[in-house]
Amino acid sequence: MVVRGGFFRPASIALLTLFLGLAPVKGFALELGLTSSHVCGLWTNINSAFLELQKHKFPSPEFSDQLESMAPETFDGKRSASVYERANRLWLRLTGTFDLGHLPPPPSWIVDYQSLEVGGDGEKKAIIPSPVFVLSSQILNALVDSIVETTNGTVPISRFYAENEMTGKTPNDVFSLMDLLGRRLDLLVSHWKPGVSERRGGK
């Protein structure tokens, strides 16, 4: 899939999110025309899906309100590579907390792009937003699948694929929403540690 003109029509983003999460995605052009603004909209939906799943997995109205009231913090100097790494770590934590199972294998072009040789400045060449979007799409779909399974399909899921039209966002803004989810997850685990431990079958 090659995107002409460097952008996606807003109505295409939700369908792309579903498709990328379900398929192992091979043969895509390296640059899908996605931006940090697209990824930021996606992580807004991921936070919403997390809050909904928490309500059903670990029900407590007061605690849910506490999680929902948490706000994003500001970051500087973040790059798409560090955002991608943070998304990977969050996925592992979400999997352990909610028993989400396994993501499909990462698209081969993402693996290849991550393995680029180290540049002269000692850092990997910057990862563009498109791989971050692909991984984030898979995370969102896994959360929504768990919502459907946990609620027997009684909760409408269309809002988790809402088109959040944003412009001018940077990797700092995406990282901010990932950090928000991470802090919410920290609070959830600390509050429900016995339940989380029991669900994971460990101590």
N, C-alpha and C positions, 0 to 999 in steps of 0.2 A: 504494500500500500504506500503510494507516494502521494503526499499532500501538496497540491499546487498552491502557490501564493503564500506559503508559510503560515497558514492558519487553518483551523477547523471551524466549520460552522457550528454554533452552539448546540444545535439539535443533534449533531453527530457525536458529541462527547459521551453521552450516556450509553449509546450503542457501542462505542469504541471501548468503554470501560468494561462492559459485559463481555465483549468478544475477546479482549486481551486477557481477561481473567480466566476464560474457559479454554483457550487454545494455547498450545506451546509456541505459537507465533514464530514462524520461520519465513524468511524471504522478504521481510520488511526492509524498507530503506532505513539507514541508520538514523537519519533525522526525520521524525514524523511531523515536524512543524509544530510541535507542542512547546509550550512555554511554562515558566514558573507560575504564571497566573492560572493555567489549566491545572497544574499540580496542586496549587493552593486551594482551588475550588474542590478538588478531590479530597484533600485532607480535612476540609470542613465537613464533608459528608462522612468521612471515616470517624471523626469525633462524634458525630450525631449517631452513627451506627453503634459505636462503642457504648454511648450512654444508654441507648435503647436495650442493648444486650445485657448490660449490667443490671438494669431494672428487673429483668426476668431471671438471670442467673443468680444474682445476689440481691434479692429484693429488700429495700429499706427506703421509704419515701424521703426521710430526712437526709440519709446519706446520698441519695440520688440528687437531691437539691444542692448538697455541698459540692458534689462533683461538677454539676452543671454551672455553678456559680464561679468556678475557676476561670481565670482569664489568661490569654496568651501573654508571654513576655517578649521583650525585644532583643534581637541578636544582630550582630554585625560580623562581616567577614566570612560568611558561610558560602560554600560552593556546592554545586550539584553533586560532586563526589561525596562530600561529607553528609549531605542530605540522604543520598542513596544508602550509605552505610548506616545511618540512623534508622532509616526505614527497615533495613534488614534486622537490626537489633530489636526494634519494636515488634516485628513480626514474630520473632522467636519468643518474646515475652507474652504476646497475646496468645500464641499457640499453647504455651504452658498454663496460662490462666483459664482459658476458655475451651481447651481441648478442641482446637480448630482443625486438627489434622495437618495435612501437608499441602503446600502450594504445588501447582504444576511445575515441571522443570523450567528454569529460566530460559528465555529465548537465547539461542546460540549467539546472536549478535550482541546481546548484553554481556555475556561472558567474554566474548572476544574484545569488546570495548573496555571492559574492566582490566583486561590483561595487557593493555598497552604498556610499552616500555616506559620506565621511569624517565622523566624529562631531565633537562640540565639543572633545573632548580631542585631536584631531589624529590619531586612530587609527581604523582601520576597525572597524565594529561586530564583536563577537566572532563567530567562526564556531563553530557547534555541533559536537559530535562526529560527527554523522551523515555530513557530507561527508568527514571524515577517514576514516571507516570505508569509504566507497565507494571512495575512491582506494586505500586500503590493501588492500582486497579485490582490486582489479585488479592491484596489485603482486604479491600472493601468488599469484594465478592465473598470472601471467606466469612467475614463478619455477618453479612446479610444472610448467607446460607445458614449460619448458626441461629440467627434470629428466627428464620422461617422454621427450622427444625424445633427450636425450643418452644415456640408459640403455636406450633401446628398450623402455621400459615394464617394466623388470625390478625397479625399486624401488617398493615399496608407497607410495602417497601419502596414505593416509587419516590418518596421524599429522600431516600438515601442516594438516589441518582439524580437529584435536582441539579439544574444548570445554574451554577454560581458564576455569573458573569463578572469577572474581575480583570483588571488591567494594571500593568505596571508593577506586578509583583516580582520579587527576587527570591533566590534561594534562602535568604534570611527570613522571609515571610513563611516559606514552606517549613523551614526548620522550627520556627516559632510554634506552628500548629502541631508539629510532631512532638516538640517538647511539652506542649500542653497535654497531649495524649499520654506521654510518658509520666508526667506528674500525676495525672488522674489514675493511671495504672499503679503507680507507687502507693497512692492513698488507698486504692481498692485492695491491694494485696496486704497492706499493713492493717486495714480494718477487718478484712475477712480471711486473714491468714489461715485459721484452722480449716475453714471451708475450702479454700484454694488448695491447701495441702492434701486434704482428703480427696478432692476431685482428681488431683494429679497422682494419687496413689503413692505419695511419698511423705517424708517427714518434713 
